[in-house]
């Protein structure tokens, strides 16, 4: 694949005319997908695809197009030539872009992460063994994803990330299921079995008659998966320079009013530890890490090239949306095995969904519990909890009411596959809250 990328880069740059530059973004994957239902294989298959994006620039005018490639360079050269001709015609109709900023200092990089991925038979054996006698529904995706960048200045960046992502539920009935994921860069059947066993251990409690508690404030434990839903909302315009400048960030009270989170909270964009590549579409190289929140204090923001041009500051290689691609939250000291005991009596929140801002400027979020959320008494699961809505602020959940974070963290790879397998990830602990507000 790297040889094909290099050939594509040469084909595109050799067809440029004087004064032109081109930003070449190359993405390919060779993935095994296996879907399961009732603990049996329902849809096995593979996906091999190559997508190319070309942004043709002359002065401050540019036009962009995306196309699929075959992997056969003679045929792909013809596709690239036609695309460049079309882009020249389109560029002639575009105005100058005042915020166009590209990397003018070539910097070559190459990275390969991940080990050998499992064969389909090994995945099937592990999943069907975990689902024996149960209704397991979900999918496993595994294999390498390739990302490349090139321009007319000779810059070449290459990233090959091999990973797997198992995302499944043990379904009980109605709206009750134990939702689980297991992801990484090295397949380990024993590790998968342990995760599946932990999930299966909650099935007995989930089968009990559900209970309803009155709206109010309760002690709560958020699993890494539940915390990840909250982190996803905070990433939605929270850490970007543009959101700061337009005062639309959920962290506005921290930036302008001196508010802070709990000192246990340290968040970073840890590119060196994630699956996403360390370069972006305009050719800027990302630092190994950007500290976003340091011991509860807002520190640095993510700055895309367009924001850098608009506001006159250096870029740190953020994406156009200025969202983290490799979010990392520092671990705490609470052993995960002791989470229920530490919770005592309260609500064990396995998953959240339908999150939204109820008051963005105040840092307030709302959302629903989902799947296996339990009422807990004296450190033991009593019964599944009927669906509830929470409405609370990050300054309480991750601030005054944050009692502990787990010492163990989970790697959560984005399971999205709509335009290809996503490479975004989060590495998060579980969170114990002294109080979380539930409204209905």
C-alpha positions in Angstrom: 0.0 0.0 0.0 2.8 2.4 0.7 4.3 1.8 -2.7 0.9 2.5 -4.3 0.6 5.7 -2.2 4.1 6.9 -3.4 3.1 6.1 -7.0 -0.2 8.1 -6.6 1.7 11.1 -5.1 4.1 11.1 -8.1 1.3 10.8 -10.6 -0.5 13.8 -9.1 2.4 16.1 -8.6 3.9 15.4 -12.1 0.7 16.6 -13.7 0.8 20.0 -12.0 1.4 23.2 -14.0 3.5 26.2 -13.0 2.4 27.8 -9.7 0.2 25.0 -8.7 0.3 23.0 -5.5 -1.8 20.0 -4.5 -2.6 18.5 -1.1 -2.9 14.7 -1.5 -4.8 12.8 1.3 -4.8 9.0 0.9 -6.8 6.5 2.9 -7.0 2.8 2.5 -8.1 -0.2 4.6 -8.1 -3.9 4.4 -10.6 -5.0 7.0 -12.3 -8.1 8.1 -15.9 -7.6 9.3 -18.0 -10.2 11.1 -21.5 -9.5 12.4 -23.1 -11.8 15.0 -26.7 -12.3 16.1 -27.9 -14.9 18.6 -24.2 -15.8 19.1 -23.9 -17.0 15.4 -22.2 -15.5 12.4 -24.7 -13.7 10.3 -22.6 -11.6 7.9 -18.9 -12.3 7.4 -16.9 -10.3 4.8 -13.9 -8.1 3.9 -13.6 -4.6 2.8 -10.7 -3.4 0.7 -10.9 0.2 -0.5 -8.7 3.2 -1.4 -10.0 6.7 -1.2 -8.1 9.8 -2.5 -8.7 13.5 -1.8 -7.0 16.1 -4.0 -7.0 19.8 -3.1 -5.6 21.8 -6.1 -4.2 25.2 -5.1 -3.0 28.2 -7.1 -2.4 31.3 -5.1 -5.3 31.6 -2.6 -7.8 29.8 -4.8 -8.4 26.0 -4.4 -10.8 23.3 -5.2 -11.1 19.8 -3.7 -12.4 16.5 -5.0 -12.5 12.9 -3.7 -12.3 9.8 -5.8 -12.0 6.0 -5.3 -8.9 4.2 -6.6 -8.4 0.7 -7.8 -4.9 0.0 -6.5 -3.7 -0.4 -10.1 -1.5 2.6 -10.8 -2.0 2.7 -14.6 -5.8 3.0 -14.2 -5.5 5.3 -11.2 -3.2 7.7 -13.1 -6.0 8.2 -15.6 -8.5 8.9 -12.8 -6.2 11.4 -11.1 -5.5 13.2 -14.4 -9.3 13.6 -15.0 -9.8 14.8 -11.5 -7.1 17.4 -11.8 -8.6 18.7 -15.0 -12.0 19.0 -13.4 -10.5 20.8 -10.4 -8.8 23.4 -12.6 -12.1 24.2 -14.1 -13.8 24.5 -10.7 -11.0 26.5 -9.2 -11.5 29.2 -11.9 -14.9 29.8 -10.4 -13.9 30.1 -6.8 -13.0 33.2 -4.9 -9.8 33.7 -2.9 -9.8 31.8 0.4 -8.5 34.3 3.1 -7.9 31.5 5.7 -6.1 29.0 3.5 -3.0 27.8 5.4 -0.8 24.8 4.3 2.4 23.5 5.6 5.3 25.2 3.7 8.0 23.4 5.6 8.1 19.8 4.4 8.4 17.2 7.2 8.4 13.5 6.4 7.1 10.9 8.9 6.3 7.2 8.9 4.7 5.1 11.6 3.4 1.5 11.8 1.5 0.3 14.9 -0.3 -2.9 15.8 0.6 -6.5 15.5 -0.7 -9.3 13.4 -4.5 -9.3 13.3 -6.5 -12.4 13.9 -7.8 -14.6 11.2 -11.6 -14.7 10.8 -11.7 -18.2 12.2 -10.0 -17.1 15.4 -12.5 -14.2 15.9 -15.4 -16.5 15.3 -14.2 -19.1 17.8 -13.6 -16.5 20.5 -17.0 -14.8 20.0 -19.1 -17.9 19.7 -17.4 -19.3 22.8 -18.3 -16.2 24.7 -21.8 -16.2 23.5 -22.5 -19.9 24.1 -26.0 -20.2 25.6 -26.6 -16.5 25.3 -27.9 -14.0 22.8 -24.8 -12.1 21.6 -25.3 -9.5 19.0 -22.6 -7.2 17.6 -19.7 -7.1 15.3 -15.9 -7.4 15.1 -13.8 -5.3 12.7 -10.1 -6.0 12.4 -7.2 -5.1 10.0 -4.9 -2.3 8.9 -6.0 1.2 8.0 -3.5 3.2 5.9 -3.2 7.0 5.8 -0.9 9.1 3.7 -0.3 12.8 2.9 1.8 14.3 0.1 2.2 17.7 -1.5 4.1 19.2 -4.4 6.9 20.3 -2.0 8.0 16.7 -1.6 6.5 16.1 1.8 5.5 12.5 2.5 3.7 11.3 5.6 2.7 7.7 6.1 0.7 5.9 8.8 -0.3 2.2 9.0 -2.4 1.3 12.0 -3.6 -2.3 12.5 -6.3 -2.7 15.2 -9.3 -4.6 16.1 -12.6 -3.5 17.6 -15.2 -5.9 19.1 -18.5 -4.1 19.9 -21.3 -6.3 21.1 -24.2 -6.8 23.6 -25.6 -9.7 25.5 -29.3 -9.1 24.9 -31.8 -10.1 27.6 -35.1 -8.6 26.4 -36.9 -5.3 25.9 -34.5 -2.5 26.4 -32.2 -4.6 28.6 -28.7 -5.7 27.4 -25.1 -5.7 28.6 -23.3 -3.5 26.1 -19.5 -4.2 25.9 -16.5 -3.4 23.7 -13.0 -4.6 23.6 -10.4 -3.0 21.3 -6.7 -2.8 20.8 -3.6 -3.2 18.6 -2.7 -6.8 19.6 -5.4 -9.6 19.5 -5.4 -11.6 22.7 -8.2 -14.3 22.9 -7.7 -14.7 26.6 -8.2 -10.9 27.2 -11.3 -11.0 25.1 -12.6 -13.9 27.1 -12.0 -12.0 30.4 -13.9 -9.0 29.1 -16.8 -11.1 27.9 -16.9 -13.0 31.2 -17.1 -9.8 33.2 -20.0 -8.7 31.0 -21.8 -12.0 31.3 -21.5 -11.8 35.1 -24.0 -8.9 35.1 -26.6 -10.9 33.2 -28.1 -12.5 36.3 -28.8 -9.2 37.9 -30.1 -7.8 34.6 -32.7 -10.5 34.4 -34.3 -9.4 37.7 -37.5 -7.3 37.6 -36.5 -3.7 36.9 -36.9 -1.0 39.5 -37.7 2.8 39.3 -36.3 5.4 41.7 -37.6 8.9 42.2 -35.9 11.8 40.5 -33.2 13.3 42.6 -29.4 13.1 43.3 -27.8 9.8 43.8 -24.3 8.5 44.2 -23.2 7.2 40.8 -20.5 5.2 39.1 -19.8 5.9 35.4 -18.0 3.1 33.5 -15.4 4.2 30.9 -18.1 3.7 28.2 -20.5 6.0 30.0 -17.8 8.6 30.7 -16.9 8.4 27.0 -20.3 9.7 26.0 -19.8 12.8 28.2 -16.3 13.3 26.8 -17.7 13.2 23.3 -20.0 16.1 24.2 -17.1 18.0 25.7 -15.1 17.5 22.5 -18.0 19.0 20.5 -16.5 22.5 20.2 -15.1 22.4 23.7 -11.3 22.4 23.1 -11.0 24.4 19.9 -9.7 27.9 19.4 -12.6 28.8 17.2 -15.1 27.8 19.9 -13.1 30.0 22.4 -13.1 33.0 20.1 -16.9 32.7 19.4 -17.6 32.0 23.1 -19.4 28.8 22.2 -17.2 26.4 24.2 -18.7 24.5 27.1 -15.6 25.5 29.1 -16.4 29.2 28.9 -16.6 29.5 32.7 -13.2 28.0 33.0 -11.6 30.2 30.3 -13.3 33.5 31.3 -14.5 33.0 34.9 -11.8 31.1 36.6 -13.9 28.0 37.2 -12.1 24.7 37.4 -12.7 21.0 37.5 -11.6 18.5 40.1 -7.8 18.3 40.4 -8.1 14.6 39.5 -9.0 15.5 35.9 -6.1 15.7 33.5 -7.0 15.4 29.8 -4.7 15.5 26.8 -4.8 14.9 23.1 -2.3 12.1 23.2 -1.5 11.5 19.5 1.5 9.4 20.1 -0.7 6.8 22.1 -3.7 6.7 19.7 -4.6 5.1 16.5 -5.1 8.3 14.5 -2.1 9.5 12.4 0.2 12.3 13.6 -0.5 14.6 10.6 -3.5 16.2 9.1 -5.1 17.3 5.8 -3.0 20.4 5.3 0.3 18.6 6.0 0.9 20.0 9.5 2.5 17.6 12.0 0.8 17.0 15.4 2.8 17.1 18.6 3.0 13.9 20.6 0.6 15.4 23.1 -1.3 18.6 23.8 -2.5 19.1 27.4 -6.1 20.3 27.4 -6.9 20.2 31.1 -4.2 19.9 33.7 -5.3 18.9 37.2 -8.6 20.6 36.7 -7.3 23.8 35.0 -8.0 24.6 31.4 -4.6 24.8 29.6 -4.1 24.5 25.8 -6.6 24.4 23.0 -6.6 22.7 19.6 -5.8 25.0 16.7 -6.6 24.1 13.2 -4.7 25.7 10.3 -7.8 27.8 9.3 -8.2 29.1 12.9 -4.5 29.8 13.0 -4.8 31.9 9.8 -8.0 33.7 11.1 -6.7 34.5 14.5 -3.0 34.9 13.8 -1.6 32.2 16.1 0.4 29.0 15.4 -1.4 25.8 14.5 -0.8 22.7 16.5 -2.0 20.4 13.7 -5.6 20.0 14.8 -8.3 18.8 12.5 -10.7 21.3 10.9 -13.3 20.5 13.6 -10.7 21.1 16.3 -11.8 17.9 18.1 -9.5 15.4 19.9 -8.7 12.3 17.9 -6.7 10.5 20.6 -8.2 11.7 23.9 -6.4 10.5 27.1 -7.6 10.9 30.6 -5.2 10.3 33.5 -5.9 7.4 35.7 -6.9 7.6 39.4 -6.3 5.4 42.4 -9.5 3.4 42.8 -9.1 -0.3 41.8 -11.8 -1.1 39.3 -12.6 -4.2 41.2 -13.6 -2.1 44.2 -15.9 0.3 42.3 -19.1 -1.3 43.5 -17.9 -1.4 47.1 -16.9 2.3 46.9 -20.2 3.2 45.3 -22.1 1.6 48.2 -25.7 2.6 47.5 -26.5 4.4 44.3 -26.6 4.0 40.5 -24.2 2.0 38.3 -24.3 3.6 34.9 -23.0 1.3 32.2 -24.0 3.4 29.2 -25.4 6.8 28.3 -27.0 8.1 25.1 -29.0 10.9 23.5 -26.7 13.5 25.1 -27.1 17.2 24.4 -26.4 20.5 25.9 -29.1 21.8 28.2 -27.2 25.0 28.9 -23.9 25.1 27.1 -22.6 28.3 28.6 -23.2 26.9 32.1 -21.5 23.6 31.3 -24.8 21.7 31.6 -25.5 18.4 29.9 -28.5 16.1 29.7 -29.0 12.6 28.4 -30.5 9.2 29.1 -29.3 6.0 30.7 -29.1 3.0 28.5 -28.7 -0.8 28.6 -27.5 -2.3 31.8 -27.8 0.5 34.4 -28.3 -0.9 37.9 -29.6 0.1 41.3 -26.9 -0.8 43.8 -27.2 -1.4 47.6 -24.3 -2.1 49.9 -21.9 -2.6 47.0 -24.1 -5.2 45.2 -26.1 -5.1 42.1 -29.8 -5.3 43.2 -31.8 -4.9 40.0 -31.7 -3.1 36.6 -32.9 0.5 36.7 -35.6 1.7 34.3 -34.4 4.4 31.9 -33.8 7.8 33.6 -32.7 11.2 32.4 -29.8 13.0 33.9 -29.2 16.8 33.8 -26.1 18.0 35.5 -23.1 20.3 34.9 -19.5 19.2 34.2 -18.5 21.4 37.1 -20.3 19.0 39.4 -19.8 15.7 37.7 -16.1 16.3 36.9 -15.6 18.9 39.6 -17.0 19.1 43.1 -18.8 15.7 43.0 -16.0 13.7 41.5 -14.9 11.3 44.3 -12.5 9.0 42.5 -11.2 7.7 39.1 -10.2 4.1 38.6 -6.6 3.0 38.3 -7.4 0.9 35.3 -8.4 2.6 32.0 -10.1 1.3 28.9 -9.1 1.9 25.3 -12.2 2.8 23.4 -11.9 2.9 19.6 -14.6 4.6 17.7 -16.8 1.8 16.2 -18.1 4.0 13.4 -17.6 2.6 9.9 -19.9 4.9 7.8 -17.1 6.3 5.6 -14.6 3.6 6.5 -13.3 2.5 9.9 -12.7 5.5 12.2 -9.4 5.9 13.9 -10.5 8.2 16.8 -9.9 6.8 20.2 -10.3 7.6 23.9 -8.4 6.0 26.9 -10.5 6.6 30.0 -11.0 5.4 33.6 -14.3 4.9 35.4 -15.6 7.7 37.5 -17.2 7.6 41.0 -19.4 10.6 41.7 -20.7 11.5 45.2 -23.9 12.9 43.5 -25.4 12.9 40.0 -28.7 14.7 39.3 -31.5 12.6 37.7 -34.6 14.5 36.6 -37.0 11.9 35.5 
